[in-house]
Amino acid sequence: MSSLSSTIPSTAFASKPLQVAAAVIGNALEWYDFIVFGFFAVVISRLFFPADSQYASLLLTTATFGVGFFMRPVGGILLGIYADRRGRKAALLLIIGLMTLAIAMIGFAPTYAVIGIAAPLLIVLARLLQGFSAGGEFASSTAFLIETAPPQRCGFYGSWQMVGQGLAVLVGALLGAFITRALPPESLDGWGWRIPFLFGLVIGPLGLYIRRRLDETAAFRAARQGAARSQALGGALVAHVREAFATFGIIISGTISFYVILLYMPTFARTELHLPLDQAFTAQAISLACMVVLIPIFGALSDHIGRKPIMIGALIIYFALSYPLFLWMYDNPSFMSLAVTQVVLCGVLGAFFGPMSTALAEQFQAHVRSTGLGTAYNFAVMIFGGFAPFFVTWLIHVTGVPVAPAFYVMFGAAAGLLASLFLKERAREADLTAGDLGMAVH
């Protein structure tokens, strides 16, 4: 195996920057949108969902946040079919257009005080549109990345899918924290909360411009013209049942980790460790930066040693360290213990996320790749990601153990380990190019 310093294919990467940027920018916009809405849920509840109590108002807002998750499987199936029939480029353009429209609807929405009941209805409609478009983004952009990658560079190219997610959380959290600290409450409620959404409107047109300049992938063109297209879509998906269940299990692990370690941790730091939010967000930013750096390194490494060894090794470490780290952090509440815990867990996540996207996309043939991957991915995200706050809160209440979120994380790691045993290793099939891989017979 070549040394780690030579693992990252800088020359090959530099030759196709447009393809990588096109895929990353949409995925980043998807997650940025979700993060910002969640971050400003308290403000949005006051302005769009007035109720007799602050609790009821916030409950209506969080329910609206959850509506987006229920639309993700619908978007995953319908947009996946669209991508497999009309092409990756067509799907990527449609998805980012829908995302941009949804962000604009929220960013410019009049409040309840201005237009009454139409205000919350407009927000709900925007959330439905966000969930629908987000449902098609992961599968379509991942398929595009690995199908345009140079031979034996799929792992590195596919890893940028998860880099986009990490960057979105980092930027969303930093921007949200800055605005809430820089503006007085009246300015925040009046106009400040709109700034992150309007910032997203800058990203959307840029993504549309980049994606319009893309060429369709060779793997999709070959699949559309080949014999595989003669097989009915339903029959093709049935032939990939094992792959779909393996993908579902892997995404359970990934989505639980994402929501607990990356999104829930500031809340845990505030409510259980009694640390100020600025320290919680600082620790989160440091750990996210570490994860973002490690993802492409391990994605590239998977092109040399395989996807499964890295993913299985990371999941074993993750399972073993989660509870001890949570317990140590709870017994020693400080910024240092929080930062160390998050950096270690996010470092392991970086190793796991590196080859994950590529490994899952490689399970499906090109003519059903977006549909199969999108369906399995979004059902797992809806159930285990959308309900993550509920599961974590329920675990703490039922067990009476403040570090119960670690149990949910360990469950996810165990599900991922079991599913990874059924993954088919594709990284070492050196005789297959990135395009040929799409037509490989399973």
N, C-alpha and C positions, 0 to 999 in steps of 0.2 A: 504494500500500500504506500502511496506517495505521502510525503510529509504533509502536515496540516497546513503549512504555509503555502503549499502549492495546490491545495484542495479547491480554493475558491477560483473559479474560472474567469478571471478578470477580462481576458481578451474576448471570450465568447459573450460575456455579459455586456461588454461595451458595444458589441456589434448589433445588439437588438434592444437598445434602451427604450424605444417607443413601445414595444410590446409589453415590457415589464411595467412601464409607467401607466399604460392603458388599463392593465389589470389591477394594479395596486391602488390607483386613485379611486376607482369605483368601490372597491371593498373598504377602503379607508373612509369614504364618504358614507357608506352604509352604517358602519359602526360609530362613526362620529355623530351621526344623526341620532342614533339610539342613546348614546352616552349623554349628549347634551340635553335631550328631552328628560331623561332620568335625573340629571343633575339639577335642572330647574323645575322639577315637579312641584315643589312647594310654592314657587312663585306662580306657575301656571294654574295651580289649583285655586289660588285666590282670585285670579283674573278671569278664568274661563269656567270654573265649576263652583260658584258660590253656593254654600249650603249653610244649614243652621249651625254647624260646628266645623272647626278646622279639621277635625278628624274625618268627618264625612266628605268634606271637600277634597282632602288629600286622597281618600279612598277612591273617589270617582276618577281622579287623575291617574292613580296607579293602575286602575282597571283599564283606563284608556291606553296606558303604556302597554298593558298586557294584550290588548286587542291586536297590536301589531304582530305579536308572536303567533296568534291563531291564523293569521293570513300567510305566514311564511310557508307552510306546506303547500298551500294553494298556489302561491307564486313559484315555489320550487318545482311543482309538477307542470304547471302550464307554461312557465317560462323555460323550463328544461326541455319540454316538447318543442317549443318554438326554436330553441337553440339547436336542437338535434335535427330539425327539419329545415330551418331557414338559414342557419349558420351562427357561428360564435359572434361574429362582428355585428350582425343584425340584433342579436339578443343583448349584447353589451351596450349598444346604442339605445335600445328601448329601455333597458333597466336604468341607466344613468339619467335618461330623460325623465322617467317616472320619479326617481329619487329627488331630482332637482325641483320638480313640480311640487312634491310633497313638502319639501323644506320651505319653498316659497309660500305655500299655503299657511304654514305655521308662523313663519317670520313676519308676514304681513297681516295676519288674522286680526280683525277687530275684536275687542274684548267683550265680555258679557254686558258690561255697562253701556256699550255702544250699540250692539245689535241684538242683545238678549239671547234667547235660546239658540239662535243660529250660530253663535260663537262656539259653544262646546260641540255642536254637530259638525262644524267645520274642522275642528281639531280631531275629532274621531275619524272623519273621512280622510284626513291627511295621514293619520296613523295607519289606517287600513291600506292606504296606498304605499306607505313606507314599508309595511310588513310584506306586502305583495312583491314589491320590487326587490327588497332585500332577499326574499326567498330564492330568487333566481341568480343572484350575484355570485355567490361562492362557487357553485358548480360551473357556471358559464365561464367565469374568469379563470378558474383553475384549469378547466379543459383547454382554454386558449393558451395559458402559460405553458403547459407541458407539451402541447401540440406544436408550439412554435420554438421550443427549446432545441438547441443543437444536440446532436447525438450524445448520449451519456451525460447530459447536463439537466435532465428533467428534475432531479431533486433540488438543485440549486434554484432553478427558475420557479418551480412550484412553491418553494419556501417563501417567496415574496408575497404570496397570498396572505400569510400570517403576519408578515412584517407590516403590511397595511393595517391589519386589525390592531396590532400593538401601538403603532403610531397614532391611530385614531383615538384610542383611549388616552394616550399620553397628551395629545394636543387638546382634546376635549376637557380633560381634567384640569390642565394648566390654565386654559382659557377661562373655564368656568370659575376656578378658584381666584384668578386675577380679577375678574369682573365683580364677583361678590365682595372682594376686599376693597376694590378701588371706588365703588359707587355706594352712596348712601341708600338706605332702603327705598326711599321714595323714587329715586332715579332708577333703581333696579326694577321696580315694579312698573314704572312709567315707560321706559324704553330700553334699559340696559339688558334685560333678558333676551331681547331680539338680536343682539349683536352676534352671538355664536351662530344663530341660524342664518343671518345675513352673510357671515363669513363662509358658511357652507355653500351659499349661492355663488361665491367666487369659484369654488372648487368644481361645481357642477358643469358650468359652460366650458371650463378648461378640459374636463374629462370628455365632454362631448366632442370638442375639437380634436383631441388626441385620438379618440376611438374612431372618428370618421376617416382618419388617415390610415387605418389598419388594412391589411390584406387578410382574406379568409385563410384559415389554416389548411395545409395540405391534407392533414388527416381527415378533416371534415369533408373536403372535396372528394377524397378517395372513397370515404364511406358512403357518400351520397350516390356515387356512380357505381359502387360495387354491388356484389350480390347480397351483402348484408342488408341493404335497404329493402330487399324483397320480403324480408321477414317482418311480420306485423309487430308493431311497437310493444303490445301487451305480451306477446310471446317472447320477444327479446328480453323484456324485463323479468319475466318468469325464469328465464335461463340464467339470470344473475341474482337469484334469491340469496344464495350464500354470500355473495359479495355485498349485497344490500344490508344483510344482517351484521356482517363484519363491520361495515362502514357505520351503521347505527351504533354499535357498541363502542367504537373508537371515538365517535363524536360525543357520546355520553361523557366519556372521560374528559375530552377537550372542553366541552361547554361547561361542565361543572367547575373545572379548574378556572376557566375564564371568568365565570360569574362570581365565584367565591374568592379566589385569590386576587383577582384584578379589580373587581367592581364592589364586592361586599366588604373588603378589608378595611377601607376607611370608616365604614359604619361600625365594624367590630372594634376598631381602635378607639372610636369615640364612646361607644356604649359599654364595652366590657373592660377596656384598658384605661378608659378615662383620660385619653390623651387629646390635646387640642387638634383641631382639624388641619391646621397648617402643617403640623408634624406628620399627620397621617398621609397627606397628599405629597409631602416631600419624600417620604419613604416609598410611596407608590411610584413616584416619578423615577426615582433611582432604580427601583427593581424593574420597571418597564423598560428603561433604557438598556439595562443588562440583557433582558430577554430579547429585545429587538436586535441587538448586536449578535446574539448567539444563534438566532433562528437561521439566517442564511449560511452560517458556518456549518451547522449540523445538516442543513439541507444539502450542501455541497459534499459533506462527508458521506452522506447516504448514497451518493453516486459511486462511491468507491467501496464501501463495505456493506451496503444494503440498507433498506428502510427498516426492516423488522428488528435487527439487532439493536439499533439505536432506540427505537420506540419501546421495545420490551425492557431494555435496560433502564431507560428513563422512568417508565411506569413503576418498575420495582423499587427504585430509589424514592420515587414520589410517594408510593404507598408506605414505605418504611419510615419516612421522615415527617410526614404530615402531622400525625398526632404528637410525637415528641416535641416538635417545634412549636405547635400551638400551645401545648402545656407549658413549655419553658417561657414562652412569650407572656402567657397569662400570669404565671407565677412571678415574673420579673417585668412588670409593665414599664416600658421606657421606649424612647425613640430608637435606641440602639437595638433592643430585642425585636422590635417591630421591623426595623430596616433589615436586620440580619435574616429574620424569618422570611420576609418577602423576597429578598435577593436570592436566597438559597432555592426557595420554591419556584421563583420565576426563572432562575437559571436552569433548573431541571425541566421546567415547561418549555424553555427555549429549545432544549435538546429534543423534546418530544414533538413540538410544533414544526421543527425544521423539516423533517421528512413526511409529516402527516398528510398534508394536502396532496402531495404527489402520490403517495402510497395509496390513498383512497381513489384518486382519479384513475390510477393504473388498473384498478379492479374491473373497470367497465370498458367495453368496446366503444369505439368512437361514435357509432350511430345511436347509442343509448347513454353515452357518458353523462351528459348534462342532466338528463331526466333521472337516471338511476342515482347518481350522486346527489342531486338536488333533493330528491324525495327522501332518501335516508337521512341526509344531513339536517333538513329542516324539521322533520318529525322529532328527531333527537333534541334539537335546539328548543323547539316549542315546549316539549315536556320537561326536560331536565334543566333548561336554561331559563325559560319563561317562568317556571314555577320554583326556581332556585331560592328566591327570598322567602317564599312560603315554606319550603322544605327546611331551610336553615332555621327559621323562626320556630317552626314546629318541633324540630329536634331539640333546640335549647329548652323549650317549654316542657316537653315530655320527659326528657332525661334529667333536667335540672343541672346539666353540665354546660358551663359557659363555652367550653371549647368544642361543643358538639358539631360545629361546622366542619371540623376535621374528619368526623365520621362520614359526612356526605362526600367529602373529597376522596376519602379512602374507598368508598363505594364506587365512585367514578373510576378510580385507578384500577380497581379489581375488574370492573366491567371492560375497561380498555385492554387489560392484560388477557382476559378470556377471548375477546374479539380479535386481538392481534394474532392469536394462534391460527386463525382461519384466513388471514390475509395471504394473498399470493405474492411472493417476492418477484418483482420485475426489474429491479435495479441492475442485476447482473446479466440480463439478457443483452449482451453487447452486440449481438447480430441484428438487433432491432433498432432502427433509428426512432426518433421521437414521433415521426409521422407513421412509420410502420407499426409502431406500438398500438396505435389506435385500431388497427385491423387485426391484431393478434387473435388467434383462436384460443379460447380458454379451455 
